[in-house]
Amino acid sequence: MKKFLKTILFLCAITSLAYAEEATTVATSSSGMSTEEQKDAMDILDRMREKIEKEEAEKAKLAAEARELGIKPGDVKSTEEVEAMIEAKKVEETKPKTEAERLELTRKKAMNKLDFYERVVRSVAREEAEVAGYYEIIGEEKARPSIMDEQNQTPAETMTEANTQEQTLQEPT
C-alpha cells in the first residue's frame, strides 16, 4: 500500500512540474506586448479602478443615508430615491400640526441633544481617568481639574472660579 501511495505522489509531482513548464512557456510567449501597448493597458486598468472605486463610494454613501433613514440598504437603487425620502422626512418633521406635537418634537430634539452631550461627557471622563492613570504611573500631579469635578460643583462655585481665572488672566497684561 505504501508503495502505491509513493507512486501516486511521484506521478503527481511529475505532472505538476510538466504543467509548470507549460505555464512558463505560455507566459513568455504572450508577453510580447510593446511598451506603448503596456502603457495603454495600464491606463485602461487605472481608469477602470477609479470608476469602480467611485461607484463603490457612491454605494457606500447611499447605504449610509438609507441606514440613517431606517431603510434597508438593499432597497435603495439611486441617489434620487434617497434624496426624495430625505425631503419627505424633512417635510414630515417640519409640520407639527398641534401645539402638543410641536412640544413633543421640541422635547425629542432636546432629548437627543442631551443624550449626545451626556455621551460626550462620559467619554471625556473616561479619557481623563485614563490620563490620570498614566500620570499616576509616571508619578506626576495632575494640574487640571476633571470634568466630573466641574459638573459636581454648584453653579455659584463655578462662577467664582471663572471670575478669579479672568482676574488672573487680566493682571499680567
Contact map, one row per residue, 1 for C-alpha under 8 A:
11111000000000000000000000000000000000000000000000000000000000000000000000000000000000000000000000000000000000000000000000000000000000000000000000000000000000000000000000000
11111100000000000000000000000000000000000000000000000000000000000000000000000000000000000000000000000000000000000000000000000000000000000000000000000000000000000000000000000
11111110000000000000000000000000000000000000000000000000000000000000000000000000000000000000000000000000000000000000000000000000000000000000000000000000000000000000000000000
11111111000000000000000000000000000000000000000000000000000000000000000000000000000000000000000000000000000000000000000000000000000000000000000000000000000000000000000000000
11111111100000000000000000000000000000000000000000000000000000000000000000000000000000000000000000000000000000000000000000000000000000000000000000000000000000000000000000000
01111111110000000000000000000000000000000000000000000000000000000000000000000000000000000000000000000000000000000000000000000000000000000000000000000000000000000000000000000
00111111111000000000000000000000000000000000000000000000000000000000000000000000000000000000000000000000000000000000000000000000000000000000000000000000000000000000000000000
00011111111100000000000000000000000000000000000000000000000000000000000000000000000000000000000000000000000000000000000000000000000000000000000000000000000000000000000000000
00001111111110000000000000000000000000000000000000000000000000000000000000000000000000000000000000000000000000000000000000000000000000000000000000000000000000000000000000000
00000111111111000000000000000000000000000000000000000000000000000000000000000000000000000000000000000000000000000000000000000000000000000000000000000000000000000000000000000
00000011111111100000000000000000000000000000000000000000000000000000000000000000000000000000000000000000000000000000000000000000000000000000000000000000000000000000000000000
00000001111111110000000000000000000000000000000000000000000000000000000000000000000000000000000000000000000000000000000000000000000000000000000000000000000000000000000000000
00000000111111111000000000000000000000000000000000000000000000000000000000000000000000000000000000000000000000000000000000000000000000000000000000000000000000000000000000000
00000000011111111100000000000000000000000000000000000000000000000000000000000000000000000000000000000000000000000000000000000000000000000000000000000000000000000000000000000
00000000001111111110000000000000000000000000000000000000000000000000000000000000000000000000000000000000000000000000000000000000000000000000000000000000000000000000000000000
00000000000111111111000000000000000000000000000000000000000000000000000000000000000000000000000000000000000000000000000000000000000000000000000000000000000000000000000000000
00000000000011111111100000000000000000000000000000000000000000000000000000000000000000000000000000000000000000000000000000000000000000000000000000000000000000000000000000000
00000000000001111111110000000000000000000000000000000000000000000000000000000000000000000000000000000000000000000000000000000000000000000000000000000000000000000000000000000
00000000000000111111111000000000000000000000000000000000000000000000000000000000000000000000000000000000000000000000000000000000000000000000000000000000000000000000000000000
00000000000000011111111100000000000000000000000000000000000000000000000000000000000000000000000000000000000000000000000000000000000000000000000000000000000000000000000000000
00000000000000001111111110000000000000000000000000000000000000000000000000000000000000000000000000000000000000000000000000000000000000000000000000000000000000000000000000000
00000000000000000111111111000000000000000000000000000000000000000000000000000000000000000000000000000000000000000000000000000000000000000000000000000000000000000000000000000
00000000000000000011111111100000000000000000000000000000000000000000000000000000000000000000000000000000000000000000000000000000000000000000000000000000000000000000000000000
00000000000000000001111111110000000000000000000000000000000000000000000000000000000000000000000000000000000000000000000000000000000000000000000000000000000000000000000000000
00000000000000000000111111111000000000000000000000000000000000000000000000000000000000000000000000000000000000000000000000000000000000000000000000000000000000000000000000000
00000000000000000000011111111100000000000000000000000000000000000000000000000000000000000000000000000000000000000000000000000000000000000000000000000000000000000000000000000
00000000000000000000001111111110000000000000000000000000000000000000000000000000000000000000000000000000000000000000000000000000000000000000000000000000000000000000000000000
00000000000000000000000111111111000000000000000000000000000000000000000000000000000000000000000000000000000000000000000000000000000000000000000000000000000000000000000000000
00000000000000000000000011111111000000000000000000000000000000000000000000000000000000000000000000000000000000000000000000000000000000000000000000000000000000000000000000000
00000000000000000000000001111111100000000000000000000000000000000000000000000000000000000000000000000000000000000000000000000000000000000000000000000000000000000000000000000
00000000000000000000000000111111100000000000000000000000000000000000000000000000000000000000000000000000000000000000000000000000000000000000000000000000000000000000000000000
00000000000000000000000000011111110000000000000000000000000000000000000000000000000000000000000000000000000000000000000000000000000000000000000000000000000000000000000000000
00000000000000000000000000000111111011000000000000000000000000000000000000000000000000000000000000000000000000000000000000000000000000000000000000000000000000000000000000000
00000000000000000000000000000001111111000000000000000000000000000000000000000000000000000000000000000000000000000000000000000000000000000000000000000000000000000000000000000
00000000000000000000000000000000111111100000000000000000000000000000000000000000000000000000000000000000000000000000000000000000000000000000000000000000000000000000000000000
00000000000000000000000000000000011111110000000000000000000000000000000000000000000000000000000000000000000000000000000000000000000000000000000000000000000000000000000000000
00000000000000000000000000000000111111111000000000000000000000000000000000000000000000000000000000000000000000000000000000000000000000000000000000000000000000000000000000000
00000000000000000000000000000000111111111100000000000000000000000000000000000000000000000000000000000000000000000000000000000000000000000000000000000000000000000000000000000
00000000000000000000000000000000001111111110000000000000000000000000000000000000000000000000000000000000000000000000000000000000000000000000000000000000000000000000000000000
00000000000000000000000000000000000111111111000000000000000000000000000000000000000000000000000000000000000000000000000000000000000000000000000000000000000000000000000000000
00000000000000000000000000000000000011111111100000000000000000000000000000000000000000000000000000000000000000000000000000000000000000000000000000000000000000000000000000000
00000000000000000000000000000000000001111111110000000000000000000000000000000000000000000000000000000000000000000000000000000000000000000000000000000000000000000000000000000
00000000000000000000000000000000000000111111111000000000000000000000000000000000000000000000000000000000000000000000000000000000000000000000000000000000000000000000000000000
00000000000000000000000000000000000000011111111100000000000000000000000000000000000000000000000000000000000000000000000000000000000000000000000000000000000000000000000000000
00000000000000000000000000000000000000001111111110000000000000000000000000000000000000000000000000000000000000000000000000000000000000000000000000000000000000000000000000000
00000000000000000000000000000000000000000111111111000000000000000000000000000000000000000000000000000000000000000000000000000000000000000000000000000000000000000000000000000
00000000000000000000000000000000000000000011111111100000000000000000000000000000000000000000000000000000000000000000000000000000000000000000000000000000000000000000000000000
00000000000000000000000000000000000000000001111111110000000000000000000000000000000000000000000000000000000000000000000000000000000000000000000000000000000000000000000000000
00000000000000000000000000000000000000000000111111111000000000000000000000000000000000000000000000000000000000000000000000000000000000000000000000000000000000000000000000000
00000000000000000000000000000000000000000000011111111100000000000000000000000000000000000000000000000000000000000000000000000000000000000000000000000000000000000000000000000
00000000000000000000000000000000000000000000001111111110000000000000000000000000000000000000000000000000000000000000000000000000000000000000000000000000000000000000000000000
00000000000000000000000000000000000000000000000111111111000000000000000000000000000000000000000000000000000000000000000000000000000000000000000000000000000000000000000000000
00000000000000000000000000000000000000000000000011111111100000000000000000000000000000000000000000000000000000000000000000000000000000000000000000000000000000000000000000000
00000000000000000000000000000000000000000000000001111111110000000000000000000000000000000000000000000000000000000000000000000000000000000000000000000000000000000000000000000
00000000000000000000000000000000000000000000000000111111111000000000000000000000000000000000000000000000000000000000000000000000000000000000000000000000000000000000000000000
00000000000000000000000000000000000000000000000000011111111100000000000000000000000000000000000000000000000000000000000000000000000000000000000000000000000000000000000000000
00000000000000000000000000000000000000000000000000001111111110000000000000000000000000000000000000000000000000000000000000000000000000000000000000000000000000000000000000000
00000000000000000000000000000000000000000000000000000111111111000000000000000000000000000000000000000000000000000000000000000000000000000000000000000000000000000000000000000
00000000000000000000000000000000000000000000000000000011111111100000000000000000000000000000000000000000000000000000000000000000000000000000000000000000000000000000000000000
00000000000000000000000000000000000000000000000000000001111111110000000000000000000000000000000000000000000000000000000000000000000000000000000000000000000000000000000000000
00000000000000000000000000000000000000000000000000000000111111111000000000000000000000000000000000000000000000000000000000000000000000000000000000000000000000000000000000000
00000000000000000000000000000000000000000000000000000000011111111100000010010110010000000000000000000000000000000000000000000000000000000000000000000000000000000000000000000
00000000000000000000000000000000000000000000000000000000001111111110000111010000000000000000000000000000000000000000000000000000000000000000000000000000000000000000000000000
00000000000000000000000000000000000000000000000000000000000111111111000010000000000000000000000000000000000000000000000000000000000000000000000000000000000000000000000000000
00000000000000000000000000000000000000000000000000000000000011111111100000000000010000000000000000000000000000000000000000000000000000000000000000000000000000000000000000000
00000000000000000000000000000000000000000000000000000000000001111111111110010000010000000000000000000000000000000000000000000000000000000000000000000000000000000000000000000
00000000000000000000000000000000000000000000000000000000000000111111111110000000000000000000000000000000000000000000000000000000000000000000000000000000000000000000000000000
00000000000000000000000000000000000000000000000000000000000000011111111000000000000000000000000000000000000000000000000000000000000000000000000000000000000000000000000000000
00000000000000000000000000000000000000000000000000000000000000001111111000000000000011000000000000000000000000000000000000000000000000000000000000000000000000000000000000000
00000000000000000000000000000000000000000000000000000000000000000111111100000000000000000000000000000000000000000000000000000000000000000000000000000000000000000000000000000
00000000000000000000000000000000000000000000000000000000000000000111111110110000000000000000000000000000000000000000000000000000000000000000000000000000000000000000000000000
00000000000000000000000000000000000000000000000000000000000000100110011111110000000000000000000000000000000000000000000000000000000000000000000000000000000000000000000000000
00000000000000000000000000000000000000000000000000000000000001110110001111110000000000000000000000000000000000000000000000000000000000000000000000000000000000000000000000000
00000000000000000000000000000000000000000000000000000000000000100000000111111000000000000000000000000000000000000000000000000000000000000000000000000000000000000000000000000
00000000000000000000000000000000000000000000000000000000000000000000001111111000000000000000000000000000000000000000000000000000000000000000000000000000000000000000000000000
00000000000000000000000000000000000000000000000000000000000001100100001111111100110000000000000000000000000000000000000000000000000000000000000000000000000000000000000000000
00000000000000000000000000000000000000000000000000000000000000000000000001111110100000000000000000000000000000000000000000000000000000000000000000000000000000000000000000000
00000000000000000000000000000000000000000000000000000000000001000000000000011111110000000000000000000000000000000000000000000000000000000000000000000000000000000000000000000
00000000000000000000000000000000000000000000000000000000000001000000000000001111111000000000000000000000000000000000000000000000000000000000000000000000000000000000000000000
00000000000000000000000000000000000000000000000000000000000000000000000000000111111100000000000000000000000000000000000000000000000000000000000000000000000000000000000000000
00000000000000000000000000000000000000000000000000000000000000000000000000011111111110000000000000000000000000000000000000000000000000000000000000000000000000000000000000000
00000000000000000000000000000000000000000000000000000000000001001100000000010111111111000000000000000000000000000000000000000000000000000000000000000000000000000000000000000
00000000000000000000000000000000000000000000000000000000000000000000000000000011111111100000000000000000000000000000000000000000000000000000000000000000000000000000000000000
00000000000000000000000000000000000000000000000000000000000000000000000000000001111111110000000000000000000000000000000000000000000000000000000000000000000000000000000000000
00000000000000000000000000000000000000000000000000000000000000000000100000000000111111111000000000000000000000000000000000000000000000000000000000000000000000000000000000000
00000000000000000000000000000000000000000000000000000000000000000000100000000000011111111100000000000000000000000000000000000000000000000000000000000000000000000000000000000
00000000000000000000000000000000000000000000000000000000000000000000000000000000001111111110000000000000000000000000000000000000000000000000000000000000000000000000000000000
00000000000000000000000000000000000000000000000000000000000000000000000000000000000111111111000000000000000000000000000000000000000000000000000000000000000000000000000000000
00000000000000000000000000000000000000000000000000000000000000000000000000000000000011111111100000000000000000000000000000000000000000000000000000000000000000000000000000000
00000000000000000000000000000000000000000000000000000000000000000000000000000000000001111111110000000000000000000000000000000000000000000000000000000000000000000000000000000
00000000000000000000000000000000000000000000000000000000000000000000000000000000000000111111111000000000000000000000000000000000000000000000000000000000000000000000000000000
00000000000000000000000000000000000000000000000000000000000000000000000000000000000000011111111100000000000000000000000000000000000000000000000000000000000000000000000000000
00000000000000000000000000000000000000000000000000000000000000000000000000000000000000001111111100000000000000000000000000000000000000000000000000000000000000000000000000000
00000000000000000000000000000000000000000000000000000000000000000000000000000000000000000111111100000000000000000000000000000000000000000000000000000000000000000000000000000
00000000000000000000000000000000000000000000000000000000000000000000000000000000000000000011111110000000000000000000000000000000000000000000000000000000000000000000000000000
00000000000000000000000000000000000000000000000000000000000000000000000000000000000000000001111111101100100000000000000000000000000000000000000000000000000000000000000000000
00000000000000000000000000000000000000000000000000000000000000000000000000000000000000000000001111101100000000000000000000000000000000000000000000000000000000000000000000000
00000000000000000000000000000000000000000000000000000000000000000000000000000000000000000000000111111100000000000000000000000000000000000000000000000000000000000000000000000
00000000000000000000000000000000000000000000000000000000000000000000000000000000000000000000000111111110000000000000000000000000000000000000000000000000000000000000000000000
00000000000000000000000000000000000000000000000000000000000000000000000000000000000000000000000001111111000000000000000000000000000000000000000000000000000000000000000000000
00000000000000000000000000000000000000000000000000000000000000000000000000000000000000000000000111111111100000000000000000000000000000000000000000000000000000000000000000000
00000000000000000000000000000000000000000000000000000000000000000000000000000000000000000000000111111111110000000000000000000000000000000000000000000000000000000000000000000
00000000000000000000000000000000000000000000000000000000000000000000000000000000000000000000000000111111111000000000000000000000000000000000000000000000000000000000000000000
00000000000000000000000000000000000000000000000000000000000000000000000000000000000000000000000000011111111100000000000000000000000000000000000000000000000000000000000000000
00000000000000000000000000000000000000000000000000000000000000000000000000000000000000000000000100001111111110000000000000000000000000000000000000000000000000000000000000000
00000000000000000000000000000000000000000000000000000000000000000000000000000000000000000000000000000111111111000000000000000000000000000000000000000000000000000000000000000
00000000000000000000000000000000000000000000000000000000000000000000000000000000000000000000000000000011111111100000000000000000000000000000000000000000000000000000000000000
00000000000000000000000000000000000000000000000000000000000000000000000000000000000000000000000000000001111111110000000000000000000000000000000000000000000000000000000000000
00000000000000000000000000000000000000000000000000000000000000000000000000000000000000000000000000000000111111111000000000000000000000000000000000000000000000000000000000000
00000000000000000000000000000000000000000000000000000000000000000000000000000000000000000000000000000000011111111100000000000000000000000000000000000000000000000000000000000
00000000000000000000000000000000000000000000000000000000000000000000000000000000000000000000000000000000001111111110000000000000000000000000000000000000000000000000000000000
00000000000000000000000000000000000000000000000000000000000000000000000000000000000000000000000000000000000111111111000000000000000000000000000000000000000000000000000000000
00000000000000000000000000000000000000000000000000000000000000000000000000000000000000000000000000000000000011111111100000000000000000000000000000000000000000000000000000000
00000000000000000000000000000000000000000000000000000000000000000000000000000000000000000000000000000000000001111111110000000000000000000000000000000000000000000000000000000
00000000000000000000000000000000000000000000000000000000000000000000000000000000000000000000000000000000000000111111111000000000000000000000000000000000000000000000000000000
00000000000000000000000000000000000000000000000000000000000000000000000000000000000000000000000000000000000000011111111100000000000000000000000000000000000000000000000000000
00000000000000000000000000000000000000000000000000000000000000000000000000000000000000000000000000000000000000001111111110000000000000000000000000000000000000000000000000000
00000000000000000000000000000000000000000000000000000000000000000000000000000000000000000000000000000000000000000111111111000000000000000000000000000000000000000000000000000
00000000000000000000000000000000000000000000000000000000000000000000000000000000000000000000000000000000000000000011111111100000000000000000000000000000000000000000000000000
00000000000000000000000000000000000000000000000000000000000000000000000000000000000000000000000000000000000000000001111111110000000000000000000000000000000000000000000000000
00000000000000000000000000000000000000000000000000000000000000000000000000000000000000000000000000000000000000000000111111111000000000000000000000100000000000000000000000000
00000000000000000000000000000000000000000000000000000000000000000000000000000000000000000000000000000000000000000000011111111100000000000000000000000000000000000000000000000
00000000000000000000000000000000000000000000000000000000000000000000000000000000000000000000000000000000000000000000001111111110000000000000000000000000000000000000000000000
00000000000000000000000000000000000000000000000000000000000000000000000000000000000000000000000000000000000000000000000111111111000000000000000000100000000000000000000000000
00000000000000000000000000000000000000000000000000000000000000000000000000000000000000000000000000000000000000000000000011111111100000000000000001110000000000000000000000000
00000000000000000000000000000000000000000000000000000000000000000000000000000000000000000000000000000000000000000000000001111111110000000000000000000000000000000000000000000
00000000000000000000000000000000000000000000000000000000000000000000000000000000000000000000000000000000000000000000000000111111111000000000000000000000000000000000000000000
00000000000000000000000000000000000000000000000000000000000000000000000000000000000000000000000000000000000000000000000000011111111100000000000001000000000000000000000000000
00000000000000000000000000000000000000000000000000000000000000000000000000000000000000000000000000000000000000000000000000001111111110000000000000000000000000000000000000000
00000000000000000000000000000000000000000000000000000000000000000000000000000000000000000000000000000000000000000000000000000111111111000000000000000000000000000000000000000
00000000000000000000000000000000000000000000000000000000000000000000000000000000000000000000000000000000000000000000000000000011111111100000000000000000000000000000000000000
00000000000000000000000000000000000000000000000000000000000000000000000000000000000000000000000000000000000000000000000000000001111111110000010000000000000000000000000000000
00000000000000000000000000000000000000000000000000000000000000000000000000000000000000000000000000000000000000000000000000000000111111111000000000000000000000000000000000000
00000000000000000000000000000000000000000000000000000000000000000000000000000000000000000000000000000000000000000000000000000000011111111100000000000000000000000000000000000
00000000000000000000000000000000000000000000000000000000000000000000000000000000000000000000000000000000000000000000000000000000001111111111110000000000000000000000000000000
00000000000000000000000000000000000000000000000000000000000000000000000000000000000000000000000000000000000000000000000000000000000111111111100000000000000000000000000000000
00000000000000000000000000000000000000000000000000000000000000000000000000000000000000000000000000000000000000000000000000000000000011111110000000000000000000000000000000000
00000000000000000000000000000000000000000000000000000000000000000000000000000000000000000000000000000000000000000000000000000000000001111111000000000000000000000000000000000
00000000000000000000000000000000000000000000000000000000000000000000000000000000000000000000000000000000000000000000000000000000000000111111100000000000000000000000000000000
00000000000000000000000000000000000000000000000000000000000000000000000000000000000000000000000000000000000000000000000000000000000000110111110000000000000000000000000000000
00000000000000000000000000000000000000000000000000000000000000000000000000000000000000000000000000000000000000000000000000000000000000110011111000000000000000000000000000000
00000000000000000000000000000000000000000000000000000000000000000000000000000000000000000000000000000000000000000000000000000000000100100001111110000000000000000000000000000
00000000000000000000000000000000000000000000000000000000000000000000000000000000000000000000000000000000000000000000000000000000000000000000111110000000000000000000000000000
00000000000000000000000000000000000000000000000000000000000000000000000000000000000000000000000000000000000000000000000000000000000000000000011111000000000000000000000000000
00000000000000000000000000000000000000000000000000000000000000000000000000000000000000000000000000000000000000000000000000000000000000000000011111101100000000000000000000000
00000000000000000000000000000000000000000000000000000000000000000000000000000000000000000000000000000000000000000000000000001001000000000000000111111100000000000000000000000
00000000000000000000000000000000000000000000000000000000000000000000000000000000000000000000000000000000000000000000000010011000000000000000000011111110000000000000000000000
00000000000000000000000000000000000000000000000000000000000000000000000000000000000000000000000000000000000000000000000000001000000000000000000001111111000000000000000000000
00000000000000000000000000000000000000000000000000000000000000000000000000000000000000000000000000000000000000000000000000000000000000000000000011111111100000000000000000000
00000000000000000000000000000000000000000000000000000000000000000000000000000000000000000000000000000000000000000000000000000000000000000000000011111111100001000000000000000
00000000000000000000000000000000000000000000000000000000000000000000000000000000000000000000000000000000000000000000000000000000000000000000000000111111110000000000000000000
00000000000000000000000000000000000000000000000000000000000000000000000000000000000000000000000000000000000000000000000000000000000000000000000000011111110000000000000000000
00000000000000000000000000000000000000000000000000000000000000000000000000000000000000000000000000000000000000000000000000000000000000000000000000001111111011000000000000000
00000000000000000000000000000000000000000000000000000000000000000000000000000000000000000000000000000000000000000000000000000000000000000000000000000011111111000000000000000
00000000000000000000000000000000000000000000000000000000000000000000000000000000000000000000000000000000000000000000000000000000000000000000000000000000111111100000000000000
00000000000000000000000000000000000000000000000000000000000000000000000000000000000000000000000000000000000000000000000000000000000000000000000000000000011111110000000000000
00000000000000000000000000000000000000000000000000000000000000000000000000000000000000000000000000000000000000000000000000000000000000000000000000000000111111111000000000000
00000000000000000000000000000000000000000000000000000000000000000000000000000000000000000000000000000000000000000000000000000000000000000000000000000100111111111100000000000
00000000000000000000000000000000000000000000000000000000000000000000000000000000000000000000000000000000000000000000000000000000000000000000000000000000001111111110000000000
00000000000000000000000000000000000000000000000000000000000000000000000000000000000000000000000000000000000000000000000000000000000000000000000000000000000111111111000000000
00000000000000000000000000000000000000000000000000000000000000000000000000000000000000000000000000000000000000000000000000000000000000000000000000000000000011111111100000000
00000000000000000000000000000000000000000000000000000000000000000000000000000000000000000000000000000000000000000000000000000000000000000000000000000000000001111111110000000
00000000000000000000000000000000000000000000000000000000000000000000000000000000000000000000000000000000000000000000000000000000000000000000000000000000000000111111111000000
00000000000000000000000000000000000000000000000000000000000000000000000000000000000000000000000000000000000000000000000000000000000000000000000000000000000000011111111100000
00000000000000000000000000000000000000000000000000000000000000000000000000000000000000000000000000000000000000000000000000000000000000000000000000000000000000001111111110000
00000000000000000000000000000000000000000000000000000000000000000000000000000000000000000000000000000000000000000000000000000000000000000000000000000000000000000111111111000
00000000000000000000000000000000000000000000000000000000000000000000000000000000000000000000000000000000000000000000000000000000000000000000000000000000000000000011111111100
00000000000000000000000000000000000000000000000000000000000000000000000000000000000000000000000000000000000000000000000000000000000000000000000000000000000000000001111111110
00000000000000000000000000000000000000000000000000000000000000000000000000000000000000000000000000000000000000000000000000000000000000000000000000000000000000000000111111111
00000000000000000000000000000000000000000000000000000000000000000000000000000000000000000000000000000000000000000000000000000000000000000000000000000000000000000000011111111
00000000000000000000000000000000000000000000000000000000000000000000000000000000000000000000000000000000000000000000000000000000000000000000000000000000000000000000001111111
00000000000000000000000000000000000000000000000000000000000000000000000000000000000000000000000000000000000000000000000000000000000000000000000000000000000000000000000111111
00000000000000000000000000000000000000000000000000000000000000000000000000000000000000000000000000000000000000000000000000000000000000000000000000000000000000000000000011111
